[in-house]
Each structure stands twice: as C-alpha cells, then as structure tokens.
C-alpha cells in the first residue's frame, strides 16, 4: 500500500520568543528547516493532522500566523 505524501512549505510569524522556540522545535520534527521561519515538509494526511494538533495550543491566533502551502506529491 502506497501512502500519498505531499510536500508543503510552512512559514510562520510568532510574536513571542518562547512560543517561537516551541513552534520551531515542533516543526523540526516534521520537516527540513530552510531558512528563518520556513520549513519544507513531506507529510501524509495523518502527519499533517498530528502537526496541526501539536501546533494549535502554541499559536495565539490573534497575534501569530502560520501558513502551509501545498506544493504537490513528494517524489
């Protein structure tokens, strides 16, 4: 069984330095750090859901921003 993995570019802007470090640490477990607040991630649907669940308590949605751009299938 072949599980589809998609490539995402994730970028974030976190206002608080402590939250920024926590988000960076979480992201390191899911992708490759490209520069500053940008990661390249190859994720299945389940991994993406897990990542979002881990990030949700760290993000203050009225102050911070995190964006995921799907690029296409990993290959």
PyMOL Python script that loads the backbone (N, CA, C, O; Angstrom):
from pymol import cmd

cmd.read_pdbstr("""\
ATOM      1  N   UNK A   1       0.841  -1.182   0.000  1.00  0.00           N
ATOM      2  CA  UNK A   1       0.000   0.000   0.000  1.00  0.00           C
ATOM      3  C   UNK A   1       0.884   1.244   0.000  1.00  0.00           C
ATOM      4  O   UNK A   1       1.768   1.385   0.845  1.00  0.00           O
ATOM      5  N   UNK A   2       0.647   2.126  -0.934  1.00  0.00           N
ATOM      6  CA  UNK A   2       1.433   3.342  -1.072  1.00  0.00           C
ATOM      7  C   UNK A   2       0.662   4.513  -0.469  1.00  0.00           C
ATOM      8  O   UNK A   2      -0.422   4.849  -0.946  1.00  0.00           O
ATOM      9  N   UNK A   3       1.206   5.131   0.564  1.00  0.00           N
ATOM     10  CA  UNK A   3       0.553   6.259   1.227  1.00  0.00           C
ATOM     11  C   UNK A   3       1.052   7.550   0.591  1.00  0.00           C
ATOM     12  O   UNK A   3       2.256   7.790   0.502  1.00  0.00           O
ATOM     13  N   UNK A   4       0.118   8.364   0.156  1.00  0.00           N
ATOM     14  CA  UNK A   4       0.453   9.617  -0.507  1.00  0.00           C
ATOM     15  C   UNK A   4       1.039  10.628   0.486  1.00  0.00           C
ATOM     16  O   UNK A   4       0.447  10.920   1.525  1.00  0.00           O
ATOM     17  N   UNK A   5       2.206  11.145   0.139  1.00  0.00           N
ATOM     18  CA  UNK A   5       2.843  12.204   0.922  1.00  0.00           C
ATOM     19  C   UNK A   5       2.884  13.439   0.045  1.00  0.00           C
ATOM     20  O   UNK A   5       3.296  13.378  -1.114  1.00  0.00           O
ATOM     21  N   UNK A   6       2.453  14.558   0.604  1.00  0.00           N
ATOM     22  CA  UNK A   6       2.504  15.825  -0.109  1.00  0.00           C
ATOM     23  C   UNK A   6       3.620  16.691   0.462  1.00  0.00           C
ATOM     24  O   UNK A   6       3.942  16.615   1.647  1.00  0.00           O
ATOM     25  N   UNK A   7       4.194  17.500  -0.393  1.00  0.00           N
ATOM     26  CA  UNK A   7       5.208  18.467   0.029  1.00  0.00           C
ATOM     27  C   UNK A   7       4.501  19.773   0.374  1.00  0.00           C
ATOM     28  O   UNK A   7       3.671  20.270  -0.388  1.00  0.00           O
ATOM     29  N   UNK A   8       4.846  20.314   1.533  1.00  0.00           N
ATOM     30  CA  UNK A   8       4.313  21.599   1.987  1.00  0.00           C
ATOM     31  C   UNK A   8       5.476  22.529   2.293  1.00  0.00           C
ATOM     32  O   UNK A   8       6.517  22.098   2.788  1.00  0.00           O
ATOM     33  N   UNK A   9       5.290  23.798   1.997  1.00  0.00           N
ATOM     34  CA  UNK A   9       6.167  24.833   2.516  1.00  0.00           C
ATOM     35  C   UNK A   9       5.395  25.473   3.667  1.00  0.00           C
ATOM     36  O   UNK A   9       4.281  25.964   3.485  1.00  0.00           O
ATOM     37  N   UNK A  10       5.995  25.461   4.839  1.00  0.00           N
ATOM     38  CA  UNK A  10       5.371  26.040   6.030  1.00  0.00           C
ATOM     39  C   UNK A  10       6.167  27.269   6.435  1.00  0.00           C
ATOM     40  O   UNK A  10       7.397  27.242   6.486  1.00  0.00           O
ATOM     41  N   UNK A  11       5.461  28.328   6.718  1.00  0.00           N
ATOM     42  CA  UNK A  11       6.096  29.554   7.175  1.00  0.00           C
ATOM     43  C   UNK A  11       5.278  30.130   8.319  1.00  0.00           C
ATOM     44  O   UNK A  11       4.053  30.009   8.343  1.00  0.00           O
ATOM     45  N   UNK A  12       5.957  30.749   9.252  1.00  0.00           N
ATOM     46  CA  UNK A  12       5.236  31.264  10.413  1.00  0.00           C
ATOM     47  C   UNK A  12       5.853  32.560  10.910  1.00  0.00           C
ATOM     48  O   UNK A  12       7.029  32.849  10.692  1.00  0.00           O
ATOM     49  N   UNK A  13       5.004  33.329  11.591  1.00  0.00           N
ATOM     50  CA  UNK A  13       5.404  34.580  12.232  1.00  0.00           C
ATOM     51  C   UNK A  13       4.822  34.530  13.640  1.00  0.00           C
ATOM     52  O   UNK A  13       3.617  34.701  13.825  1.00  0.00           O
ATOM     53  N   UNK A  14       5.670  34.297  14.622  1.00  0.00           N
ATOM     54  CA  UNK A  14       5.255  34.135  16.015  1.00  0.00           C
ATOM     55  C   UNK A  14       5.805  35.320  16.804  1.00  0.00           C
ATOM     56  O   UNK A  14       7.004  35.595  16.761  1.00  0.00           O
ATOM     57  N   UNK A  15       4.937  36.015  17.518  1.00  0.00           N
ATOM     58  CA  UNK A  15       5.331  37.257  18.200  1.00  0.00           C
ATOM     59  C   UNK A  15       6.166  37.039  19.455  1.00  0.00           C
ATOM     60  O   UNK A  15       7.082  37.816  19.723  1.00  0.00           O
ATOM     61  N   UNK A  16       5.873  36.008  20.221  1.00  0.00           N
ATOM     62  CA  UNK A  16       6.540  35.776  21.500  1.00  0.00           C
ATOM     63  C   UNK A  16       7.743  34.851  21.316  1.00  0.00           C
ATOM     64  O   UNK A  16       7.592  33.776  20.735  1.00  0.00           O
ATOM     65  N   UNK A  17       8.930  35.230  21.790  1.00  0.00           N
ATOM     66  CA  UNK A  17      10.126  34.399  21.605  1.00  0.00           C
ATOM     67  C   UNK A  17       9.990  32.979  22.180  1.00  0.00           C
ATOM     68  O   UNK A  17      10.510  32.031  21.591  1.00  0.00           O
ATOM     69  N   UNK A  18       9.312  32.822  23.301  1.00  0.00           N
ATOM     70  CA  UNK A  18       9.142  31.479  23.882  1.00  0.00           C
ATOM     71  C   UNK A  18       8.258  30.609  22.993  1.00  0.00           C
ATOM     72  O   UNK A  18       8.567  29.441  22.755  1.00  0.00           O
ATOM     73  N   UNK A  19       7.168  31.174  22.508  1.00  0.00           N
ATOM     74  CA  UNK A  19       6.299  30.420  21.597  1.00  0.00           C
ATOM     75  C   UNK A  19       7.026  30.129  20.296  1.00  0.00           C
ATOM     76  O   UNK A  19       6.857  29.055  19.720  1.00  0.00           O
ATOM     77  N   UNK A  20       7.832  31.070  19.827  1.00  0.00           N
ATOM     78  CA  UNK A  20       8.602  30.874  18.600  1.00  0.00           C
ATOM     79  C   UNK A  20       9.529  29.674  18.734  1.00  0.00           C
ATOM     80  O   UNK A  20       9.611  28.858  17.816  1.00  0.00           O
ATOM     81  N   UNK A  21      10.222  29.553  19.844  1.00  0.00           N
ATOM     82  CA  UNK A  21      11.125  28.407  20.067  1.00  0.00           C
ATOM     83  C   UNK A  21      10.343  27.098  20.113  1.00  0.00           C
ATOM     84  O   UNK A  21      10.787  26.087  19.570  1.00  0.00           O
ATOM     85  N   UNK A  22       9.179  27.116  20.762  1.00  0.00           N
ATOM     86  CA  UNK A  22       8.378  25.892  20.849  1.00  0.00           C
ATOM     87  C   UNK A  22       7.864  25.476  19.466  1.00  0.00           C
ATOM     88  O   UNK A  22       7.886  24.294  19.124  1.00  0.00           O
ATOM     89  N   UNK A  23       7.404  26.445  18.675  1.00  0.00           N
ATOM     90  CA  UNK A  23       6.937  26.137  17.319  1.00  0.00           C
ATOM     91  C   UNK A  23       8.092  25.619  16.473  1.00  0.00           C
ATOM     92  O   UNK A  23       7.925  24.644  15.740  1.00  0.00           O
ATOM     93  N   UNK A  24       9.245  26.244  16.557  1.00  0.00           N
ATOM     94  CA  UNK A  24      10.428  25.786  15.816  1.00  0.00           C
ATOM     95  C   UNK A  24      10.765  24.343  16.182  1.00  0.00           C
ATOM     96  O   UNK A  24      11.045  23.530  15.301  1.00  0.00           O
ATOM     97  N   UNK A  25      10.741  24.022  17.461  1.00  0.00           N
ATOM     98  CA  UNK A  25      11.063  22.665  17.921  1.00  0.00           C
ATOM     99  C   UNK A  25      10.064  21.656  17.367  1.00  0.00           C
ATOM    100  O   UNK A  25      10.456  20.574  16.929  1.00  0.00           O
ATOM    101  N   UNK A  26       8.794  21.995  17.381  1.00  0.00           N
ATOM    102  CA  UNK A  26       7.773  21.101  16.822  1.00  0.00           C
ATOM    103  C   UNK A  26       8.012  20.913  15.327  1.00  0.00           C
ATOM    104  O   UNK A  26       7.995  19.785  14.833  1.00  0.00           O
ATOM    105  N   UNK A  27       8.230  21.991  14.617  1.00  0.00           N
ATOM    106  CA  UNK A  27       8.414  21.918  13.161  1.00  0.00           C
ATOM    107  C   UNK A  27       9.634  21.092  12.778  1.00  0.00           C
ATOM    108  O   UNK A  27       9.611  20.400  11.761  1.00  0.00           O
ATOM    109  N   UNK A  28      10.696  21.152  13.572  1.00  0.00           N
ATOM    110  CA  UNK A  28      11.903  20.366  13.280  1.00  0.00           C
ATOM    111  C   UNK A  28      11.610  18.878  13.214  1.00  0.00           C
ATOM    112  O   UNK A  28      12.285  18.142  12.493  1.00  0.00           O
ATOM    113  N   UNK A  29      10.611  18.432  13.957  1.00  0.00           N
ATOM    114  CA  UNK A  29      10.256  17.017  13.940  1.00  0.00           C
ATOM    115  C   UNK A  29       9.462  16.598  12.719  1.00  0.00           C
ATOM    116  O   UNK A  29       9.218  15.407  12.522  1.00  0.00           O
ATOM    117  N   UNK A  30       9.053  17.553  11.894  1.00  0.00           N
ATOM    118  CA  UNK A  30       8.194  17.247  10.753  1.00  0.00           C
ATOM    119  C   UNK A  30       8.762  17.676   9.405  1.00  0.00           C
ATOM    120  O   UNK A  30       8.202  17.334   8.364  1.00  0.00           O
ATOM    121  N   UNK A  31       9.858  18.414   9.410  1.00  0.00           N
ATOM    122  CA  UNK A  31      10.362  18.878   8.122  1.00  0.00           C
ATOM    123  C   UNK A  31      11.781  19.387   8.190  1.00  0.00           C
ATOM    124  O   UNK A  31      12.444  19.335   9.225  1.00  0.00           O
ATOM    125  N   UNK A  32      12.224  19.883   7.044  1.00  0.00           N
ATOM    126  CA  UNK A  32      13.583  20.414   6.898  1.00  0.00           C
ATOM    127  C   UNK A  32      13.545  21.936   7.026  1.00  0.00           C
ATOM    128  O   UNK A  32      12.772  22.613   6.349  1.00  0.00           O
ATOM    129  N   UNK A  33      14.389  22.450   7.902  1.00  0.00           N
ATOM    130  CA  UNK A  33      14.489  23.893   8.117  1.00  0.00           C
ATOM    131  C   UNK A  33      15.219  24.510   6.932  1.00  0.00           C
ATOM    132  O   UNK A  33      16.378  24.179   6.680  1.00  0.00           O
ATOM    133  N   UNK A  34      14.559  25.399   6.204  1.00  0.00           N
ATOM    134  CA  UNK A  34      15.174  26.018   5.035  1.00  0.00           C
ATOM    135  C   UNK A  34      15.828  27.345   5.374  1.00  0.00           C
ATOM    136  O   UNK A  34      16.984  27.579   5.023  1.00  0.00           O
ATOM    137  N   UNK A  35      15.100  28.207   6.052  1.00  0.00           N
ATOM    138  CA  UNK A  35      15.658  29.489   6.487  1.00  0.00           C
ATOM    139  C   UNK A  35      14.698  30.125   7.477  1.00  0.00           C
ATOM    140  O   UNK A  35      13.486  29.935   7.378  1.00  0.00           O
ATOM    141  N   UNK A  36      15.223  30.869   8.421  1.00  0.00           N
ATOM    142  CA  UNK A  36      14.443  31.546   9.443  1.00  0.00           C
ATOM    143  C   UNK A  36      13.179  30.773   9.799  1.00  0.00           C
ATOM    144  O   UNK A  36      13.287  29.703  10.398  1.00  0.00           O
ATOM    145  N   UNK A  37      12.020  31.245   9.471  1.00  0.00           N
ATOM    146  CA  UNK A  37      10.758  30.601   9.858  1.00  0.00           C
ATOM    147  C   UNK A  37      10.112  29.889   8.684  1.00  0.00           C
ATOM    148  O   UNK A  37       8.908  30.016   8.459  1.00  0.00           O
ATOM    149  N   UNK A  38      10.915  29.135   7.930  1.00  0.00           N
ATOM    150  CA  UNK A  38      10.422  28.419   6.750  1.00  0.00           C
ATOM    151  C   UNK A  38      10.901  26.972   6.808  1.00  0.00           C
ATOM    152  O   UNK A  38      12.083  26.701   7.022  1.00  0.00           O
ATOM    153  N   UNK A  39       9.955  26.043   6.613  1.00  0.00           N
ATOM    154  CA  UNK A  39      10.248  24.618   6.589  1.00  0.00           C
ATOM    155  C   UNK A  39       9.668  23.979   5.337  1.00  0.00           C
ATOM    156  O   UNK A  39       8.660  24.435   4.797  1.00  0.00           O
ATOM    157  N   UNK A  40      10.325  22.914   4.884  1.00  0.00           N
ATOM    158  CA  UNK A  40       9.801  22.060   3.820  1.00  0.00           C
ATOM    159  C   UNK A  40       9.422  20.743   4.480  1.00  0.00           C
ATOM    160  O   UNK A  40      10.258  20.097   5.112  1.00  0.00           O
ATOM    161  N   UNK A  41       8.165  20.347   4.334  1.00  0.00           N
ATOM    162  CA  UNK A  41       7.665  19.147   4.995  1.00  0.00           C
ATOM    163  C   UNK A  41       7.058  18.201   3.967  1.00  0.00           C
ATOM    164  O   UNK A  41       6.342  18.640   3.066  1.00  0.00           O
ATOM    165  N   UNK A  42       7.340  16.911   4.094  1.00  0.00           N
ATOM    166  CA  UNK A  42       6.675  15.865   3.326  1.00  0.00           C
ATOM    167  C   UNK A  42       5.779  15.130   4.305  1.00  0.00           C
ATOM    168  O   UNK A  42       6.267  14.437   5.197  1.00  0.00           O
ATOM    169  N   UNK A  43       4.457  15.279   4.142  1.00  0.00           N
ATOM    170  CA  UNK A  43       3.528  14.786   5.141  1.00  0.00           C
ATOM    171  C   UNK A  43       2.393  13.988   4.523  1.00  0.00           C
ATOM    172  O   UNK A  43       1.892  14.321   3.448  1.00  0.00           O
ATOM    173  N   UNK A  44       1.994  12.929   5.216  1.00  0.00           N
ATOM    174  CA  UNK A  44       0.746  12.255   4.898  1.00  0.00           C
ATOM    175  C   UNK A  44      -0.380  13.080   5.517  1.00  0.00           C
ATOM    176  O   UNK A  44      -0.125  14.014   6.277  1.00  0.00           O
ATOM    177  N   UNK A  45      -1.610  12.739   5.194  1.00  0.00           N
ATOM    178  CA  UNK A  45      -2.744  13.453   5.806  1.00  0.00           C
ATOM    179  C   UNK A  45      -2.717  13.302   7.323  1.00  0.00           C
ATOM    180  O   UNK A  45      -3.009  14.251   8.049  1.00  0.00           O
ATOM    181  N   UNK A  46      -2.367  12.109   7.799  1.00  0.00           N
ATOM    182  CA  UNK A  46      -2.340  11.875   9.240  1.00  0.00           C
ATOM    183  C   UNK A  46      -1.223  12.680   9.910  1.00  0.00           C
ATOM    184  O   UNK A  46      -1.429  13.255  10.979  1.00  0.00           O
ATOM    185  N   UNK A  47      -0.058  12.723   9.292  1.00  0.00           N
ATOM    186  CA  UNK A  47       1.048  13.507   9.864  1.00  0.00           C
ATOM    187  C   UNK A  47       0.707  14.989   9.894  1.00  0.00           C
ATOM    188  O   UNK A  47       1.038  15.686  10.852  1.00  0.00           O
ATOM    189  N   UNK A  48       0.045  15.470   8.847  1.00  0.00           N
ATOM    190  CA  UNK A  48      -0.356  16.886   8.814  1.00  0.00           C
ATOM    191  C   UNK A  48      -1.349  17.171   9.940  1.00  0.00           C
ATOM    192  O   UNK A  48      -1.250  18.201  10.606  1.00  0.00           O
ATOM    193  N   UNK A  49      -2.291  16.278  10.154  1.00  0.00           N
ATOM    194  CA  UNK A  49      -3.269  16.459  11.234  1.00  0.00           C
ATOM    195  C   UNK A  49      -2.574  16.448  12.596  1.00  0.00           C
ATOM    196  O   UNK A  49      -2.912  17.247  13.469  1.00  0.00           O
ATOM    197  N   UNK A  50      -1.602  15.543  12.783  1.00  0.00           N
ATOM    198  CA  UNK A  50      -0.847  15.481  14.038  1.00  0.00           C
ATOM    199  C   UNK A  50      -0.066  16.774  14.257  1.00  0.00           C
ATOM    200  O   UNK A  50      -0.047  17.315  15.362  1.00  0.00           O
ATOM    201  N   UNK A  51       0.574  17.264  13.202  1.00  0.00           N
ATOM    202  CA  UNK A  51       1.339  18.505  13.300  1.00  0.00           C
ATOM    203  C   UNK A  51       0.429  19.675  13.682  1.00  0.00           C
ATOM    204  O   UNK A  51       0.767  20.469  14.560  1.00  0.00           O
ATOM    205  N   UNK A  52      -0.717  19.776  13.024  1.00  0.00           N
ATOM    206  CA  UNK A  52      -1.644  20.866  13.343  1.00  0.00           C
ATOM    207  C   UNK A  52      -2.128  20.760  14.785  1.00  0.00           C
ATOM    208  O   UNK A  52      -2.273  21.777  15.464  1.00  0.00           O
ATOM    209  N   UNK A  53      -2.379  19.541  15.261  1.00  0.00           N
ATOM    210  CA  UNK A  53      -2.831  19.352  16.640  1.00  0.00           C
ATOM    211  C   UNK A  53      -1.752  19.758  17.635  1.00  0.00           C
ATOM    212  O   UNK A  53      -2.063  20.298  18.697  1.00  0.00           O
ATOM    213  N   UNK A  54      -0.489  19.507  17.305  1.00  0.00           N
ATOM    214  CA  UNK A  54       0.606  19.911  18.193  1.00  0.00           C
ATOM    215  C   UNK A  54       0.832  21.412  18.170  1.00  0.00           C
ATOM    216  O   UNK A  54       1.179  22.001  19.193  1.00  0.00           O
ATOM    217  N   UNK A  55       0.640  22.041  17.013  1.00  0.00           N
ATOM    218  CA  UNK A  55       0.858  23.486  16.890  1.00  0.00           C
ATOM    219  C   UNK A  55      -0.277  24.303  17.504  1.00  0.00           C
ATOM    220  O   UNK A  55      -0.043  25.392  18.027  1.00  0.00           O
ATOM    221  N   UNK A  56      -1.493  23.790  17.444  1.00  0.00           N
ATOM    222  CA  UNK A  56      -2.671  24.561  17.856  1.00  0.00           C
ATOM    223  C   UNK A  56      -2.530  25.209  19.244  1.00  0.00           C
ATOM    224  O   UNK A  56      -2.823  26.398  19.373  1.00  0.00           O
ATOM    225  N   UNK A  57      -2.096  24.486  20.283  1.00  0.00           N
ATOM    226  CA  UNK A  57      -2.001  25.138  21.596  1.00  0.00           C
ATOM    227  C   UNK A  57      -0.866  26.168  21.700  1.00  0.00           C
ATOM    228  O   UNK A  57      -0.854  26.979  22.625  1.00  0.00           O
ATOM    229  N   UNK A  58       0.071  26.141  20.772  1.00  0.00           N
ATOM    230  CA  UNK A  58       1.210  27.067  20.817  1.00  0.00           C
ATOM    231  C   UNK A  58       0.924  28.391  20.104  1.00  0.00           C
ATOM    232  O   UNK A  58       1.614  29.382  20.342  1.00  0.00           O
ATOM    233  N   UNK A  59      -0.076  28.413  19.244  1.00  0.00           N
ATOM    234  CA  UNK A  59      -0.349  29.579  18.405  1.00  0.00           C
ATOM    235  C   UNK A  59      -1.411  30.451  19.061  1.00  0.00           C
ATOM    236  O   UNK A  59      -2.466  29.961  19.462  1.00  0.00           O
ATOM    237  N   UNK A  60      -1.128  31.739  19.168  1.00  0.00           N
ATOM    238  CA  UNK A  60      -2.142  32.711  19.576  1.00  0.00           C
ATOM    239  C   UNK A  60      -2.647  33.342  18.277  1.00  0.00           C
ATOM    240  O   UNK A  60      -1.978  34.185  17.679  1.00  0.00           O
ATOM    241  N   UNK A  61      -3.824  32.922  17.860  1.00  0.00           N
ATOM    242  CA  UNK A  61      -4.312  33.282  16.531  1.00  0.00           C
ATOM    243  C   UNK A  61      -4.567  34.773  16.342  1.00  0.00           C
ATOM    244  O   UNK A  61      -4.658  35.237  15.206  1.00  0.00           O
ATOM    245  N   UNK A  62      -4.684  35.524  17.416  1.00  0.00           N
ATOM    246  CA  UNK A  62      -4.853  36.972  17.277  1.00  0.00           C
ATOM    247  C   UNK A  62      -3.508  37.704  17.172  1.00  0.00           C
ATOM    248  O   UNK A  62      -3.477  38.896  16.867  1.00  0.00           O
ATOM    249  N   UNK A  63      -2.390  36.994  17.426  1.00  0.00           N
ATOM    250  CA  UNK A  63      -1.059  37.603  17.370  1.00  0.00           C
ATOM    251  C   UNK A  63      -0.133  36.937  16.355  1.00  0.00           C
ATOM    252  O   UNK A  63       0.709  37.601  15.750  1.00  0.00           O
ATOM    253  N   UNK A  64      -0.288  35.639  16.173  1.00  0.00           N
ATOM    254  CA  UNK A  64       0.640  34.843  15.369  1.00  0.00           C
ATOM    255  C   UNK A  64       0.000  34.427  14.049  1.00  0.00           C
ATOM    256  O   UNK A  64      -1.208  34.551  13.846  1.00  0.00           O
ATOM    257  N   UNK A  65       0.856  33.930  13.165  1.00  0.00           N
ATOM    258  CA  UNK A  65       0.370  33.420  11.890  1.00  0.00           C
ATOM    259  C   UNK A  65       1.239  32.247  11.473  1.00  0.00           C
ATOM    260  O   UNK A  65       2.463  32.291  11.598  1.00  0.00           O
ATOM    261  N   UNK A  66       0.593  31.190  10.974  1.00  0.00           N
ATOM    262  CA  UNK A  66       1.312  30.061  10.385  1.00  0.00           C
ATOM    263  C   UNK A  66       0.579  29.664   9.120  1.00  0.00           C
ATOM    264  O   UNK A  66      -0.646  29.536   9.110  1.00  0.00           O
ATOM    265  N   UNK A  67       1.334  29.473   8.061  1.00  0.00           N
ATOM    266  CA  UNK A  67       0.759  29.159   6.748  1.00  0.00           C
ATOM    267  C   UNK A  67       1.403  27.891   6.203  1.00  0.00           C
ATOM    268  O   UNK A  67       2.609  27.686   6.343  1.00  0.00           O
ATOM    269  N   UNK A  68       0.584  27.038   5.578  1.00  0.00           N
ATOM    270  CA  UNK A  68       1.045  25.840   4.900  1.00  0.00           C
ATOM    271  C   UNK A  68       0.648  25.939   3.433  1.00  0.00           C
ATOM    272  O   UNK A  68      -0.530  26.103   3.116  1.00  0.00           O
ATOM    273  N   UNK A  69       1.624  25.840   2.543  1.00  0.00           N
ATOM    274  CA  UNK A  69       1.372  25.890   1.115  1.00  0.00           C
ATOM    275  C   UNK A  69       1.641  24.514   0.518  1.00  0.00           C
ATOM    276  O   UNK A  69       2.791  24.076   0.506  1.00  0.00           O
ATOM    277  N   UNK A  70       0.623  23.821   0.026  1.00  0.00           N
ATOM    278  CA  UNK A  70       0.865  22.527  -0.618  1.00  0.00           C
ATOM    279  C   UNK A  70       1.542  22.735  -1.971  1.00  0.00           C
ATOM    280  O   UNK A  70       1.099  23.548  -2.782  1.00  0.00           O
ATOM    281  N   UNK A  71       2.611  21.997  -2.199  1.00  0.00           N
ATOM    282  CA  UNK A  71       3.381  22.126  -3.434  1.00  0.00           C
ATOM    283  C   UNK A  71       3.037  21.011  -4.419  1.00  0.00           C
ATOM    284  O   UNK A  71       2.986  21.239  -5.627  1.00  0.00           O
ATOM    285  N   UNK A  72       2.804  19.812  -3.903  1.00  0.00           N
ATOM    286  CA  UNK A  72       2.473  18.681  -4.765  1.00  0.00           C
ATOM    287  C   UNK A  72       2.966  17.396  -4.151  1.00  0.00           C
ATOM    288  O   UNK A  72       3.509  17.410  -3.046  1.00  0.00           O
ATOM    289  N   UNK A  73       2.792  16.284  -4.839  1.00  0.00           N
ATOM    290  CA  UNK A  73       3.216  14.990  -4.314  1.00  0.00           C
ATOM    291  C   UNK A  73       4.726  14.917  -4.115  1.00  0.00           C
ATOM    292  O   UNK A  73       5.501  15.461  -4.902  1.00  0.00           O
ATOM    293  N   UNK A  74       5.123  14.238  -3.053  1.00  0.00           N
ATOM    294  CA  UNK A  74       6.556  14.002  -2.799  1.00  0.00           C
ATOM    295  C   UNK A  74       7.023  12.950  -3.811  1.00  0.00           C
ATOM    296  O   UNK A  74       6.278  12.036  -4.165  1.00  0.00           O
ATOM    297  N   UNK A  75       8.219  13.093  -4.248  1.00  0.00           N
ATOM    298  CA  UNK A  75       8.662  12.113  -5.234  1.00  0.00           C
ATOM    299  C   UNK A  75      10.078  11.988  -5.338  1.00  0.00           C
ATOM    300  O   UNK A  75      10.571  11.192  -6.137  1.00  0.00           O
TER     301      UNK A  75
END
""", "prot")
cmd.dss("prot")
cmd.show_as("cartoon", "prot")
cmd.util.cbc("prot")
cmd.orient("prot")
